[in-house]
Amino acid sequence: MTDLVLTEIKDRTLIVRLNRPERKNALTHTMYTAMGDALERARDDTNIRCVLFTGTSECFTAGNDLGEFAAGLPGDFEQTPVGRFLLLLASATKPVVASVNGAAVGIGTTMLLHCDLVFAGDNTAFQMPFASLGLCPEGGSSLLLPSWIGRVRTAELLMLGGAFSAEEALRLGLINRVCGPGQTEANAFEACQRLTEKAPAAIRATKALLNKPTMEALREAMLEEGQLFAERLKSPEAAEAFRAFMEKRQPDFSRFK
């Protein structure tokens, strides 16, 4: 494990806490490895009945660490830390709950599509700015979002890439409840406690039935997205976007066809 991702078991819930506040919890390959390890631990430990992902009252995650991801992904997507984490999350058999405050950018939004319950502070700003960074959607978002909120609304969120509030996420059916930032994690943990008190096999069976209709197509979509995402990371458009981000300016895509 890394001290950038902290884990603890509390009342049969594995709490996975992003702990890089000085960088707004921007995710590195090492952090993805730690989160994947946590999901494997939850899968294999019969004493764990629920997983809770959280950050701080100020920030969930600003997305991938662009300084690290600018170098590309290390190998085939399925074997990379981010690919392994996403596939483990999508195939988790036990309930996964998320407590989200502040920035929830990129993966900070798409990973929530695989959580069973999501609680968001009223200070949360969701955003999927993939196209703005010269990239493409990931995490199965290109498959799940159109079926949940419609194609044109999905196109707006993925192509224009603007931020949207917790209230808007609630209206779209992407989260369960809007909370005060200081109460988000407490409310999420209370839901975890309620889940852990229920018959565990019945909860797993319910989750399996909910996921079954999309499971095969979701895995295929995630792998296709991941391959294209890796290719886009090496593209001139992404290089311009990342350079502009580091230089704190707007990217100039006018020379690209």
Secondary structure, DSSP 8 states (H G I E B T S, - for coil): --TTEEEEEETTEEEEEE--GGGTT-B-HHHHHHHHHHHHHHHH-TT--EEEEE--SSEEE--B-HHHHTT--SSSGGGSHHHHHHHHHHT-SS-EEEEE-BEEETHHHHGGGG-SEEEEETT-EEE--TGGGT----TTHHHHHHHHH-HHHHHIIIII---EEHHHHHHHTS-SEEE-TTTHHHHHHHHHHHHHTS-HHHHHHHHHHHHHHHHHHHHHHHHHHHHHHHHHHTSHHHHHHHHHHHTTS----TT--
